[in-house]
Each structure stands twice: as C-alpha cells, then as structure tokens.
Amino acid sequence: MTSITTSLSEQEKLNRLRLSRTERVGPVTFRDLLNIYADAETALEALPGLSRRGGRKKPLVPPPREALQQELDRLAELGGELIVIGDEKYPKPLAAIDSAPPILMTLGWTELLHSRCFGIVGARNASAAGMKLAGEFARGLGAQDLTIVSGMARGIDTAVHRGALETGTIAVLAGGIDEPYPSENIPLYEEIVEKGLVVSEMPLGIQPQARHFPRRNRIISGLSCGVLVMEATLRSGSLITARQAAEQGREVFAVPGHPLDPRARGPNSLIRDGAQLTESIDDVLDILIQQNLPLRSSQREIHLQPPPPADLPHASFDSTRLAIREKLSHTAVPIDDLIRLSGVDAADVQTVLLELELAGEIVRHPGNRVAFVK
Amino acid sequence: MTSITTSLSEQEKLNRLRLSRTERVGPVTFRDLLNIYADAETALEALPGLSRRGGRKKPLVPPPREALQQELDRLAELGGELIVIGDEKYPKPLAAIDSAPPILMTLGWTELLHSRCFGIVGARNASAAGMKLAGEFARGLGAQDLTIVSGMARGIDTAVHRGALETGTIAVLAGGIDEPYPSENIPLYEEIVEKGLVVSEMPLGIQPQARHFPRRNRIISGLSCGVLVMEATLRSGSLITARQAAEQGREVFAVPGHPLDPRARGPNSLIRDGAQLTESIDDVLDILIQQNLPLRSSQREIHLQPPPPADLPHASFDSTRLAIREKLSHTAVPIDDLIRLSGVDAADVQTVLLELELAGEIVRHPGNRVAFVK
C-alpha cells in the first residue's frame, strides 16, 4: 500500500480535529479509524455503533462542532494554523511514528516543518558550560541547514532555541501553543513565533502538566532525523526523548561527561546503550551524512486508498468478535499474535479492537500490543 | 604445540639475559632464536654464523658474561630478582604478547606477577577530580583482588599506586628498577618496593628517556587483563597503552569526560572506538566477570619442545635464502605472505629472516611484518 497525502478540505480538517478530540480516540485509534473509513465525518458517524458493539453502555459523543469551530477561530486570530495528519502539510517524519499526533497547531513559519529537523534536548538545571555548548551545537548545526527542535524548557532547551533563532528553530510545547511555559521564556516564545515555529498537539488554552511532557517529547524526536542529548540525569525527560527517538528509528547522539557530574549520567548511559558519542558538530554531521539524513522508520501513515468498506459487518460478525475476545487478557498481547491465534482476518481484528477500544474495554500498549483495561 | 615453562638454571637465566642484551636481538628475534635452539647458550653460539649468512660484515658479539654477572650481583644487593621468559616465574599474560620482554627485573613482591592484574593509566597533568577518582578506582578494584598496575608517572598513575598500596600494586618503570622517575615519586617508589612490586625490562642504572615510554606501556597492558584510561589527551602515552592493550586482546575501559575538557579527548575517542564506557568500579567488574577475567590473546610463548635441529642448513640453503630475499622490499610484508609467495617452508623462512635481522638487513614491523632497512 502506498501512502497518499492530499490537500484536505477545511471541513475534513475540522472533522479530523473533532475525531481526535473524542474520548477514547488516541493517535493509534485515530489512524485505525481513518484507515477503515473514507473520511473523518464517516468515522464520527460510525463511532456510536462501534463503541456499542464493543460493549459500551453510554454512547460515545464527539465534542460539539461549534466548540471546535470556536477554537479554530481563536487559532486564526492568533495567526496560527491547524495541520491534520493525512494533509500534505503534515510533516512526513512525524507521520511515520507509531503514535503520530492526529493534529498539530502551529504558530509561526510552518514551512519549517518541511525542512530537515534535528532535536537537541537536555537538563533544565544545566551547567554554564553545558548551556554554552548547547548554543554552539544549535548554531553550528543550524548553519548546516538543519532546523533545530527542542522543548523550550529552562536550561539546555533555552540555549538551543536561542542558538538557532536565526537559522530556524521549532519549539514543541506540552500545553497549547498559546500557553508558553515557563513564564520566564515568554520573550523567547515571542521570538520563536516571529522567526521560527511553535508546535503543539494540545488544545488552545491548555496549560502543560507533568503528564503531558513525555507525550510532547515524542513529537520532538518524531519531527527529527536525530536527537542530541546534553546533560541529563538518569530519570529525565531528555532520556525519555532519547529512548523514543531510538524506538522511532532516529539516530541518538549524546555528549559525554565526567562520572562525578550527575548531569553526565544520562548521556553516558545512552552512549553505553549505543548512542553516538558526540564531542563536536562534526560528530553529528558525519553520522547524518553517512546515513544520508534518512527517515528510517517504516512509513505508517494514514492510507486513504483503498476506499473503505461501505458496510461493516454487524450481527453476523459476532463469532469473530468472540474469537478475538477469547484471545485477549489483562496481559498485553501483540496484535500480530491475535491475528495468528484467532485465525481472523487482520482487517476484521482491527475492527473488533477499535470497537473494544472505543468502548473502553481495552487499552493500547507500546509495541502494537493490546490488553483488557485493569 | 603446547607451551612449556620450566624452572630454568641460573646459568640459562644469565645466558638469556646475555642474549636479550645482544645488539639486534629484540623481543621477537629472541623468541624466534629460542624456538629454534635448545637454549640461550646454543643460540648465542649460533649468532655469529647466522648474522654472517644474513650478510653482516662485522661479527655480532654478545656483551661479556662478566658485565652481566656484575649487573646480577648488583641486582642481588638491591634485593631484586631476574625473571626470564620461559621460566615458570615469568607472568603468563605478558608472555602471550607479541613482543614480550625477554627478561624482567623486579624489586619487591614478585608473587604479585601471578595475581590477576588490571592496569590504570592517565594524564600526568591530571585534574583534582581525576586524581580522586583514580584513587577510588584503584582502591575499589584492589579490594576485588585485582593487582593494580601503572607507570608511576605524575598525576593519575601516582594516585592509582597510592590507592592500591595496601591491596597490591605493580609499577612498571621505563628506566632501570633502581632509577625511580620522576624524583618527586621516590617516596612512593620506596613504598611500592616495600609493599608492592617494581618491574622493568631495562638494565640497571638506565635513566628513562622519552623513547622508552611506549615500550614500557606494552608491559603495563601485557601484565593486565584490562586497562582503564582516565584523563588523557589524544597524543598521550595513556592512549598508546590503551591501543596496545586492544592489540593484545585485553579489554579497554575509559572514563568519559566533557568535550570542553581536553583531558577527556583521549578517553572519549577510545569509547568511540569501542572501549567500555566506565563510570564506576562495577562497570569494570561487570565486564571482567562476563569474560571470566580471561587472557584472550593466543598463547605465543617460547616453545622448548620439540628439540631444535642439530644442524641448520648452510650453503645448500642459498637458493632458499634467495627466494625469500626476492620477496622482500622496503615496504613491510606479512611473514605469512612471504611463506606463501616464496613457497619455502615456514621454519626455513623464520631462519632466513633471523639471519637477515641479526645482520641488520631487515627490521620487524607491527603485525608480524618485515621489510628491508631503509
């Protein structure tokens, strides 16, 4: 199946936004729904039936169209843009990751989403030397036509954005694009909006919370062909970003440090696990050139072709549902195993899983696995 | 061929010392000579003939027996010991390296040569943090029954020996064992003689010179199952030690550092080349335990069996000599290629190469290669 992206209508964009904001519709479910149905409107119409067949009592109701239209109006006032997956404006490297965000809101130069991006992240509580080096890396790699992506946090991230302001930088926020955080970085935020790009998958007006950060980090790495980690403790968000980058098939780079410096623990541990030991800009460029700046993970975009089945199986489909339910448990099982063990067609397995997920019966786990909700 | 070491007579030890001190007899030639002849005395007798057939005009004369006896008397006065290769007292890991020193002189506890040894080396111009960490590594690994080997230089080496004084440490000197260097380390030297071991392959009374240090470094790594490098610039002796350790099949460990610290360049470059990134004692122990503290290089000791040919080929051997000479040039060629290309028996090739080497016609190169002297 070749992946096809088109220029979507404003109506379809709004519907995709609406679908993405519906309870129980996460990035994977969103992708699965759009792989089955022709468009978001059809998918939205199918939701109540799907969730009922999965065993849900209360109907699954998408948020009202009006509320979303208001949010889009507010976005237009800000000068921002809605970019939905499947649209040609959606960045391909990000579309390729497992849990690609269904929608992005952007503020600034959206063209940057189509340049070659490279992530640099690190400690909030960074050393002066680390800040200096971060700025140099950002400036130097920026000069090599790489757009530098980071999270606009204190410390390393701040130095990174500042270093790359003139060549192009993308700040991925954990809250809405109109909610810069931390407040001390509001001037930096304004400069990025003016000269670079601010991106988020969150609704406008949402302030970032701790649980948002890991989700945000997958976008930093997902946009990037590689990620460099500088100064990070073992339990830091930067390390999460690096692990996600590796899972996404992106190259991971790390600046080593002395064992007596706790901020070296993270990068050193990444190097021990196979990250590229990085001392200079050339260390990064050598690897990227070797790899021809590739996008290595398999393309898992939304496939608009072939057209969806007009009629989905209903009552006569019950034995299929039962066969799949029987193979599920509270222990996560790979979907591939479900297909094999149940003897059910892959497309039908996906349909049943969608129903169960929308009904809140099952949850997705990393590695394309599912389990009953505990 | 199994390698056999025995307890050698005092006479044979003196002869081996004499053979090792003969002009043009380096470690490899020494080993080849003793692989051909039954003992050092026979080899010494064969030297003039061998070198003449190789084309040497002036006869090759070993140093007088009396001079060496005087040196041994002086060694006994110091309380030192002569250990020659082939003797059971010679450390096996060191005997296994390509250019194993034919003799060692020792001062202190020679038993340490038969314990499991681990080398730690680093910058003379070390940081305070580096010195502290070096001492901790030495103390901690010493507590795990590893004898800590180093070069008694300023900086890291000094901290290493001090840290391991109570558990066992070996200082390998670049000059004679009676010539401690640098002079500020004379008190440390005296402590090592009392509680540890001082080792050198150099004659008594020889002060170390710059060219001696790389040769000395191969003994540090040769004695050790692994070598840890801490703080070293890219052109440092510590890096030579590490490269030699890798060539000898020993595990190389390196403590990383921040790119802005020039003393981190060496270890970081080693890690990039495959050395174990090391932050703690456990990082070393984990690897050594995994490998069961092995001696990984092939045993290339002196083989006293089978007995040597009573009569070496002479005049009738000329066509063989010619065949080998024809394959030699000023570009180093692997001896294996010479054997293959000349069609001459391997033992005969070795004999002809010995003759040429003793005559000063050819030189040995790393990787078991030879070339005409330029």
Interface residues (C-beta under 8 A of the other chain):
Chain A: A129 K132 L133 V255 P256 G257 H258 P259 L260 D261 A264 R265 N268 I271 R272 L277 T278 E279 S280
Chain B: A129 L133 V255 P256 G257 H258 P259 L260 D261 A264 R265 N268 I271 R272 L277 T278 E279 S280
